[in-house]
């Protein structure tokens, strides 16, 4: 009885550990890629916006930007030969910014005059889409 429990439990625990390690290494890789565009004068908002994308899928993140602060959004992916599209909308889905209009730049610096809650929609444009991970980093200047 004990032996059959270990025959079932061990592979399950091993699979979970491998999945967690793989996800952790994906996060580390994306943090490194994003940090290339996250200059030292910006302080992170303390959150990592991380998602897995599948073909024809978009993901959304919500955040609040406080008035009179200068912010930077950085978007990156672990997919080669693909462009990350990020669009910033207000809560009524009015488009405020899209990097698709700026040759898919990986970051955007901006400032709001008042506090605004926004929806950041992220998509990946690729001729041969392969599922992968995307990450946003958001920071502000003190």
N, C-alpha and C positions, 0 to 999 in steps of 0.2 A: 504494500500500500504506500509506504513512504517513498519507495523507489519510483513508482509511477508518478507521484506528485512532483518529484524533482525532474523527471523526464518532460513534464509539461511546463512546469514553472521556470526552469532554467532557460529554455529557448525564448519564452515570453519576456523574461527580464532582460535577456541579452538583446532582443530586438528593440525593446524600449530604450535601452542604453545606447545602442547604435543610432537610433533615430534622434535622440536628444543630443548626442555628440555631433551628428551631421547638421542639425538645426543650429546648434551653437557655433559650429565652424562657419556656417552660412552667415550668421549675424556678425561674426568677427570679420569676415571678408567684406561684407557690405559696410561695416563701420569704417574699415580702412579706406575703401573706395570713396565713401562720402566725405571722410575727413580731409581728403585732398582739396575739397572745395569749401571747407568750413574753416575760415580763417580765424586766428587766435583772438581777434577783437570781439568775436561773437561768443556769447555764453549759451550753452544748450538750455532748452526749456526743460530738460530732465527726462524727456520721453523719447522713446524710439518707436517710430511708426513703421512697422514691419508687416509685410503680407506676402503670401504666395499667390502668384497669378497663373491662371490657366488660359488657354486660347479663348479669345473673344470675351475676356473678363476685365472689368475695371474694379478698382477698390476705392473706398472713400474713407477719409479721416476727418474728424471734426476737431477744431481747436479755436481758442479765443485769442485774438491779438489786441493788446491794450494800446490805447491812443498815445501818440507822441513817442512811441518806441520804434527804433529801426530794427527790422527783422531780416533774417535770411532763411530761405527754404532751400535745402539741397535734396535732390532726388537722384537715386542711383539704383542700379540693378547688377546682378551677376551675369546677365546674358550678354554675350558678345554680339556685335553687329546689330544692335537694336537701340532705339531711342526711347527714353522714358518721357512720357508726356504727362505733365502735371498742370492742372487747371484749378484756379482758386475761385470759388463762388461764395456769394453771401448766402444766408439761409433761405432766401427766396429764389435761389438758383440763377441769380444774375452773375454773368461771368465778369470777374474782376481782372484776371490775368490768366494767360496760357503760354507756356514756353514753346508751344507749337508755332506761335507767331514769331519766335526769336531763335529759329534753327535749333530747337530742342536744347537750349542752354541748360546745364545741370543745376543752376541755382538762380535765385531771384532775390534781390534786396529791395525792400519796400518799407513804407511807413504809412500808418493810418492816422488821421487826425482825431479819431474817436475810437472807442473800444468796439470791436466787431467780432462776431462769431462767424467762422468760415467753414466751408466744406472744401477739402482738398481732394480732388479726384485724380487718380493715377492710372495710367494705361501704358502699355508697351507697344511700340510700333516696330514690327520686324517682319521681313519677307518670309522667313522660316521660323515661325514662333515655336519656341520650346518653353514649356512651363518653367518658371523660375521665381526668384524672390526679388522684391523691391523694398527700398527703405527710404524714408524721409527723415531728415534731421532739420529741426527748427531751432534757431537761436536768435538772440537779441543783443544789441549793443548796450552796455550799462551806461 
